[in-house]
Protein backbone atom coordinates (compact mmCIF):
# COMPACT_ATOMS: atom_id res chain seq x y z
CA UNK A 1 0.00 0.00 0.00
CA UNK A 2 2.85 2.38 0.76
CA UNK A 3 4.29 1.81 -2.72
CA UNK A 4 0.97 2.70 -4.36
CA UNK A 5 0.69 5.83 -2.23
CA UNK A 6 4.24 6.85 -3.08
CA UNK A 7 3.55 6.28 -6.78
CA UNK A 8 0.41 8.45 -6.69
CA UNK A 9 2.24 11.24 -4.87
CA UNK A 10 5.12 11.06 -7.35
CA UNK A 11 2.79 11.22 -10.35
CA UNK A 12 0.85 14.15 -8.86
CA UNK A 13 4.07 16.05 -8.17
CA UNK A 14 5.38 15.36 -11.68
CA UNK A 15 2.15 16.50 -13.34
CA UNK A 16 1.98 19.56 -11.10
CA UNK A 17 5.56 20.44 -11.93
CA UNK A 18 4.97 19.97 -15.66
CA UNK A 19 1.90 22.19 -15.56
CA UNK A 20 3.76 24.83 -13.56
CA UNK A 21 6.48 24.86 -16.22
CA UNK A 22 3.79 24.85 -18.90
CA UNK A 23 2.16 27.95 -17.46
CA UNK A 24 5.44 29.77 -17.93
CA UNK A 25 5.60 28.77 -21.59
CA UNK A 26 7.11 25.28 -21.39
CA UNK A 27 6.29 22.20 -23.48
CA UNK A 28 2.93 21.47 -21.83
CA UNK A 29 1.58 24.88 -22.84
CA UNK A 30 2.46 24.19 -26.48
CA UNK A 31 0.58 20.87 -26.36
CA UNK A 32 -2.47 22.52 -24.78
CA UNK A 33 -2.45 25.23 -27.45
CA UNK A 34 -2.00 22.68 -30.28
CA UNK A 35 -4.86 20.49 -29.02
CA UNK A 36 -7.11 23.44 -28.16
CA UNK A 37 -7.55 22.19 -24.61
CA UNK A 38 -6.17 25.20 -22.75
CA UNK A 39 -8.34 27.43 -20.63
CA UNK A 40 -8.03 31.16 -21.21
CA UNK A 41 -11.21 32.13 -19.39
CA UNK A 42 -12.43 32.07 -15.81
CA UNK A 43 -14.16 28.81 -14.99
CA UNK A 44 -16.38 30.19 -12.25
CA UNK A 45 -17.99 33.62 -12.31
CA UNK A 46 -17.95 35.28 -8.91
CA UNK A 47 -20.45 38.05 -8.21
CA UNK A 48 -18.97 41.25 -6.89
CA UNK A 49 -20.29 42.07 -3.41
CA UNK A 50 -19.57 45.78 -3.89
CA UNK A 51 -20.06 46.48 -7.60
CA UNK A 52 -19.02 49.83 -9.00
CA UNK A 53 -21.16 51.77 -11.42
CA UNK A 54 -20.03 54.55 -13.73
CA UNK A 55 -22.49 57.45 -13.88
CA UNK A 56 -22.29 60.44 -16.19
CA UNK A 57 -24.81 63.26 -15.78
CA UNK A 58 -25.14 66.56 -17.62
CA UNK A 59 -26.57 69.66 -15.98
CA UNK A 60 -29.39 71.02 -18.14
CA UNK A 61 -31.45 73.96 -16.86
CA UNK A 62 -30.27 73.33 -13.29
CA UNK A 63 -31.17 69.60 -13.25
CA UNK A 64 -28.75 66.67 -13.47
CA UNK A 65 -29.85 64.53 -16.41
CA UNK A 66 -28.36 61.03 -16.79
CA UNK A 67 -26.29 60.68 -19.95
CA UNK A 68 -24.79 57.27 -19.18
CA UNK A 69 -25.40 55.01 -16.18
CA UNK A 70 -23.85 51.56 -16.42
CA UNK A 71 -26.55 48.95 -17.14
CA UNK A 72 -29.35 51.54 -16.88
CA UNK A 73 -28.96 54.44 -19.35
CA UNK A 74 -26.89 53.92 -22.47
CA UNK A 75 -25.25 56.51 -24.73
CA UNK A 76 -24.49 55.71 -28.40
CA UNK A 77 -20.98 57.20 -28.30
CA UNK A 78 -19.91 56.81 -24.66
CA UNK A 79 -21.43 53.36 -23.99
CA UNK A 80 -19.33 51.23 -26.37
CA UNK A 81 -16.16 53.02 -25.34
CA UNK A 82 -16.51 52.68 -21.56
CA UNK A 83 -17.60 49.03 -21.70
CA UNK A 84 -14.23 48.03 -23.17
CA UNK A 85 -12.29 46.00 -20.58
CA UNK A 86 -9.21 48.22 -20.88
CA UNK A 87 -11.25 51.35 -20.17
CA UNK A 88 -13.31 49.71 -17.39
CA UNK A 89 -10.09 49.25 -15.42
CA UNK A 90 -9.89 53.02 -14.99
CA UNK A 91 -13.09 53.18 -12.96
CA UNK A 92 -13.80 49.61 -11.78
CA UNK A 93 -10.59 49.41 -9.78
CA UNK A 94 -9.77 53.07 -9.24
CA UNK A 95 -8.70 53.91 -5.69
CA UNK A 96 -11.03 56.13 -3.71
CA UNK A 97 -8.54 58.97 -3.95
CA UNK A 98 -8.57 58.71 -7.74
CA UNK A 99 -5.57 58.38 -10.00
CA UNK A 100 -4.13 60.36 -12.90
CA UNK A 101 -5.84 57.91 -15.25
CA UNK A 102 -9.20 58.46 -13.55
CA UNK A 103 -8.99 62.25 -13.73
CA UNK A 104 -8.00 62.17 -17.41
CA UNK A 105 -10.78 59.67 -18.08
CA UNK A 106 -13.36 61.94 -16.43
CA UNK A 107 -12.34 64.83 -18.67
CA UNK A 108 -12.45 62.64 -21.78
CA UNK A 109 -15.97 61.24 -21.20
CA UNK A 110 -17.09 64.65 -19.95
CA UNK A 111 -16.16 66.17 -23.29
CA UNK A 112 -18.07 63.43 -25.13
CA UNK A 113 -21.15 64.06 -22.99
CA UNK A 114 -21.02 67.84 -23.45
CA UNK A 115 -20.52 67.61 -27.21
CA UNK A 116 -23.72 65.57 -27.45
CA UNK A 117 -25.92 68.19 -25.73
CA UNK A 118 -25.34 71.90 -26.41
CA UNK A 119 -27.76 72.84 -23.59
CA UNK A 120 -25.58 71.20 -20.93
CA UNK A 121 -23.56 73.65 -18.81
CA UNK A 122 -21.68 71.12 -16.65
CA UNK A 123 -20.98 67.42 -16.57
CA UNK A 124 -20.61 65.16 -13.53
CA UNK A 125 -18.64 61.92 -13.83
CA UNK A 126 -18.67 59.63 -10.83
CA UNK A 127 -18.16 56.09 -9.65
CA UNK A 128 -20.76 54.78 -7.23
CA UNK A 129 -20.26 51.63 -5.17
CA UNK A 130 -23.33 49.59 -4.28
CA UNK A 131 -23.92 46.49 -2.19
CA UNK A 132 -25.02 43.12 -3.56
CA UNK A 133 -27.08 41.04 -1.16
CA UNK A 134 -27.86 37.34 -1.18
CA UNK A 135 -30.91 36.42 -3.32
CA UNK A 136 -33.03 35.55 -0.29
CA UNK A 137 -32.40 38.90 1.42
CA UNK A 138 -34.05 42.23 0.57
CA UNK A 139 -32.11 44.56 -1.71
CA UNK A 140 -29.74 47.00 -0.05
CA UNK A 141 -30.19 50.50 -1.51
CA UNK A 142 -26.97 51.74 0.08
CA UNK A 143 -24.68 53.42 -2.42
CA UNK A 144 -21.48 55.33 -1.80
CA UNK A 145 -19.99 57.85 -4.20
CA UNK A 146 -16.31 56.88 -4.38
CA UNK A 147 -15.11 59.30 -7.04
CA UNK A 148 -16.75 62.39 -8.44
CA UNK A 149 -15.56 65.06 -10.80
CA UNK A 150 -17.63 68.00 -12.07
CA UNK A 151 -16.43 69.85 -15.15
CA UNK A 152 -17.74 73.15 -16.51
CA UNK A 153 -18.53 73.32 -20.21
CA UNK A 154 -16.35 76.31 -21.05
CA UNK A 155 -13.23 75.03 -19.29
CA UNK A 156 -13.56 71.46 -20.52
CA UNK A 157 -14.21 72.23 -24.16
CA UNK A 158 -11.59 75.02 -24.18
CA UNK A 159 -8.92 72.34 -23.56
CA UNK A 160 -9.57 71.04 -27.08
CA UNK A 161 -10.32 74.42 -28.61
CA UNK A 162 -13.95 73.43 -29.26
N, C-alpha and C positions, 0 to 999 in steps of 0.2 A: 504494500500500500504506500509506503514511503517513497518508493521509486516512481510510482504513478503520480504522486503529488509533486515530486521534484520535477518530473517531466512536464507537467502542466504549468508549473511556475516558470520553468525555463522557456517554454513556448510562449507564454504570455509576455515575458520580459523581452524576448526576441522580437515578437510582433510589435510590441509597444515601442521598442527602440527603432525598428524599421520605419514605423509610422512617424515617429518624432523626427527622424532624418528626412523622411518624405515631405513633411510639412515645410522643412527648410529648403526644399528643392531637390531632394535626393531621388534615387531610382524609383521609389514607390510612387511618388507624385507623378512621374512620367507615365507609369502604368495606369494610374487612376485617370489621368487626362486622356490617354489613348483609348481606354475602354469606356470612357464617359461615365465612370462610376464615382467621381469625386463629388463633394458637396460644397457648393459655393454660396449657400443660403442658410439662414437660420432654421433649424429644425422645429423649434418650438417658439411660437410668438408669445411674448410676455406683455401683458397690458401694463401701461405706465400708471402708477398710482397717483402721480402728480403731473398730468399732461400739461404742456404749455401750448398756448394758442396765440397766434399772431393776429393782432387787430390793427386795422388802419382806418381812421375816421377823418373826414374832411369837415371843417367848420363852414357851414353855409347858412347865412342869415342868423348867426348866433347859436345854431344848433349843430351838434356833432352827428353827422350822417355816416353810417358805416359804408366804407368803400370796399374793404376786404376783411372778412373775419373767417379764419380757417374753419372749414367744414360747415359754414353757415351762409356767408355772403361771398360770392365769387366775383372776380373782376377779370374781364377778358385779356387784359395785358399783364396785370400784376399776378394773377392766380397761377398761370403756368410757370412763371419765373420763380416764385417763392416756394412752389411745391418740389422743385428740384432738390435732390438730397444734398448736393453741395451747398446750396443756399440755405436750406433748413438748418444746417449746422450753426449758422450765425445766430439764430434765435432759439432753436430748441435746446442748445447747451450753453447759451451765453450766461456768464456769471451775473449775479444780481447787480454788480457794480458796472456792468457793461464792459465792452472791450472796443478797441479801435475799429474792428470789423463791424461790430453792432452799430456804432455811431455812423459809420459810412453807409451801412446798409439802410439805416433809417432815413438818411438824406436821399439815397437813391430811390427807394420806394415812395418816399414823400413827393419827390419830383414827378414820378409817374402818376401818382394820385392827383396832384394839382394840375398837371397838363390835361387830364381827362375832364376836369370840371372848372371852367373859367370863373364860376361864382364862388368857389372856395377861397377863403382868405387864409386859413391855416390848415395844417395837417397834423394829426396825432398818430404816432406809430408806437405801439406798445406790445409787450409780451405779458400775457396773463396766465398765471398758474392756477389750475383747478384741482379738485380732489375727486378721484374715482373711488366709488364705494363698491362693495360686494353686491352682486345682483339681488340678493334677498334683503338688502337694507335700503332705506329711502335715500334718494339722491341728496348729495351734499352741495348746496349752492355756493359754498365758500369759494371765493376767487381772490387771488392776491396779484396786484400789479407789480411785476418784478422789474420791468424796464419800461420807461416811457420817455418819449422825446416829442416835443411839439415844435414844428417849424413854421415860420411865417412865409407867406407866398412870395413876397418881394425879395426877402433875403435868400430863400432857397433857389428860386428861379434865376436870380442875379448871378449865382455861382456859375451857371452855364451860359449866361448872356441871353436868356430867353425872355 
